Amino acid sequence: MPDVTLTVDGQKITAPAGTLLIDACKTAGIQIPAFCYYPGLSLQAACRMCVVRIDKMPKLQTACTTPIAEGMVVSSESPEIAQARKATLQLLLGNHPLDCPVCDAGGQCELQDMTFKYGAAHSFYQEPKNHREEQQWSPTVYFDRPRCILCYRCVRMCGEGMDVYALGIQNRGSSAVIAPNIPASQSEDGLQHLDCEECGMCIDVCPVGALTSDTYRYKTRPWEMNHVATVCTHCGDGCKTSLGVRQTIDGSEIVRGDNRDKSGINGDFLCNKGRYGFDFANSPERITQPMLKQADGSHKAVSWDEALRFTGKKLREIREARGGGSIGVVGGNRLTNEEAYLLQKFARSVLGTNNIDHHRTADYVTFAAALSGHRDRFASQHDNEKAPAVLLIGGDPTNEAPLTAWNLRSNVRLNGARLYVANHAQIKLRRQAKAFLEIAPFGYGAVAAYLAGDDAAAQSAAHDGENLGRFREALRGEGSLLILIGSELRGNDLRRLVEFGLALPNTNFALLSDYVNAHGAADMGLLPDMLPGYQPLGGTHDYSSEYGERFSNTPGRDMVGIFDAAQTGDLAALYLVNANPVARYSVDPASLSNTFVVVHDMFLTETVRLADVILPSANLYEKSGSVTNSYGDLQLVKKASDRAGVRTDLELLVRVADAMGADVRKLVPFGKKPQANGIRADLGQTRGAQSGEADRHAVWLTSNNLEIKLSPFDPFAVLDEIQRLVPGYDLLRLQLMSGNDQHLAPAAPADLVRIEPTRRDLVLPAEDTLFTSGTLGRYSPKLVELADKYTHEPVGIPAD
Amino acid sequence: MSTVTDSIFLPATAARFDNLVTLYPVKRSALVPMLLYAQDEIGYVSDAVVAEIAQRLDLLELDVRGVLSYYSMLRTEPAGKFNVQVCTNISCMIVGGYDILDHCKQRLGIGHKGVTPDGQFSLEEVECIGACCWAPAMQVNYDFHDNLTPAKVDAILDDYAAGRGEDVK
């Protein structure tokens, strides 16, 4: 669009034609207040706060609905405007309870800010205020009618933004009220309720304290918490969540999760898990002392020293007596990259085993192999925001990756993107789709083959053959396509689909997985046959010299192989880091009776109950490091809270290795001196301590809750090695430390050998809903409460 | 033949609704007339009415409730068989509209928006009903009564109570 020049407060500003005056001013640094205006949502012009004077126009105009025009002369502040805004505020405050001292929004309330600014503290109204009692609409949402200023942000956010349409407006005039979708006449307790996705976006956009969350309500004040922006531990989208943390006697407590500064990869969005699903961290059920299994099968709490010494001694004995091949290692999907990397390094270089696996929720190995040599084809989460055309095949982002769904909806709504959805189920995103293809049961492979040109596969791909043909033609006609792939596609099917995409011009790909660092776990080589960066053990790599004499080039046992070995008595020890294979893979507990089982975990899960050694570990909100989302976007994890008695998995690995007699300096390249292989870990000392740089850096690290890299427990020392050794992790440190996401094309080295066709498909999707999150979700009281409420399909979603 | 197979409305009303949705560029424009006709037939806008209208117009029930609650002449509770609506806007007020209203309140023993225990009468204080020339005026269902005096009101209410009144729809 051509640019338009206008004058605001005597300042010439330029913006593309069609821009709203409020946006043009914002870009030029001129702030115009508004309650009802929210970028990306439809215009309402309900609050009258954004009024400005435009020359040659009668009366004051609303900046939020006025597109800019050439030569427009605007004044954004004047006594006249201030008076108009003050009058608006006085009207808004007419029925307002002025309960700021107890209100959750007090201190971060837009109405409060504006009242301070325009001084509308005195009211001309003498009539009694309309009061209504607060209402609990759902397990998470409370509504206080008197505080509401009827800006309609929540109504529009719920409808347009979330495609849920659970909020509406009822009555009129001063009795108008926001209403949820279950009327009092239809609910069991005779009160109004919500039936929705419980995302909490309505609470987020509420400019006042009318909508509040059950989790945070009346608990503390915004200025009494530390706010730490970190990455949500739940799904594979990796949203930034800001945790409000308060000190307690045994560490600290997370009081609130929200999207405070909207600076993350998720922009405006955060779902219920990021907002409320942190409460497992505060759970009284957490293990906070190391425990050893006694002869009678019970667990006894022991000192750290005893637990570590015993573990180290026992593992060393097993390694010496039965060889590293008798030890299995299973990692989790919520570890940081540094921990996942260190775990496989510990396994390969200290335990001397390649029997390493994790709960795979998508086939990243095949994905990396299929895109070998096409590093520019890995899509970022940000591509969902702008891509002109998107194919979503498999998966159900609405439930499994809510940010992906949000971005797709926004892209369709705001940019007119063409969304093609192919799925065996009637997933909710079909409502935004230009074309929906219903795939026949077990037909994903056939669809991939058909798309790639095999017409014979049409029969088993979809029942509606005509639609299938049209679908493929439409995709072939797209000049630029983003392909989002669900975990249904694996192995050869996945390869066929990628080949189809590569034959089209300008195609990008992403493979959707579950949990915050499932992608990172695969990238970091928690696999029996792949080293970090998908370098096959049998291929050419540098690890033989890096990992010492215990390293072997022979692929180890995968997850199934490990438990088969346990069955046959060939598994002498099992090392589990935040994994619950006993529940996930229905492992027979008796098969592990002769195996020495060491676990790092937070809770007494099915697996932990069987362990010989339980080491209490910290969760993602209690550690620093980095994680990689489904798309390969790398983000910084910042330590937010703390719990006395637990340690990070990184620290535990180092301590166990130390107790086994391994050289910790070889495991983690920490410390001041430059070491072999160019390992570096300094705070700027090499550039001279007197420069002041080291001090400044240390102060910065400390103030951001990051450990200083002078200890073997520093994740950034491990990150140094990852950067040096893992293809694809050529990241920018400054970008990472700034809390920005950066897109990596994780690995796919050009010479990746063809994967054996016999390679076992061990992908087991988590199949989480909006309110479950693997084993961890069971320990979150709020998620459990929500899951109980929504054991049925939400009825608040309209039939179409 | 109605598009809604198990309509709660009489066949004639259902057919009317089928036609109504075809008259506007967008279906939801038929919402307000539909609510009015539905109220005339059922007596009030029940949950079942809301559900069927939402279905007919591809709207959420929430949307229907939003519009329904905006208009004071749409009601979600049954009114009496004869809904007495007394105007107290300026023309009527000047010539004794409030006296008429008070008289009705006393005579019927109910207040604004009340319904007599036998369900025969309900009372409403309403805004201008467009009968200023013959003020004070009131409306019983859709039937107008004007130039009222308390005695005249008694006679009118007696007629309705005895079944002699017109029940205009």
Interface residues (C-beta under 8 A of the other chain):
Chain A: Y165 A166 L167 G168 I169 Q170 N171 R172 A179 P180 N181 P183 S185 Q186 P798 D800
Chain B: D47 D58 L59 L60 E61 L62 D63 R65 G66 S69 Y70 T76
